């Protein structure tokens, strides 16, 4: 037996996701097309800046080309842990700033 969700909480065990290294929006660089199976330990909290604030997102770095790819549909319990780490300096600037 393998538990995927314990005790009615959002403590997911062995969460995995799939991401393709690809261009996601107009500001994003081209990807190499690699398909990755990812786990929580692969995720990183990234941010970009505009004139008034920082905007955060979850990403994974492609081992083939080094591009950071946005990860969607991350379980809430994982996001909470990542935001907690952000308060301890756990996020990385992605190099993009937009002046408005």
Secondary structure, DSSP 8 states (H G I E B T S, - for coil): ---SB-TTSS-BSS-EEEEE----STTS------EEEEEGGG-EEEEEEESS-EEEEEEEE-TTT--EEE-----HHHHHHHHHHHTTT-EEEEEEEE--
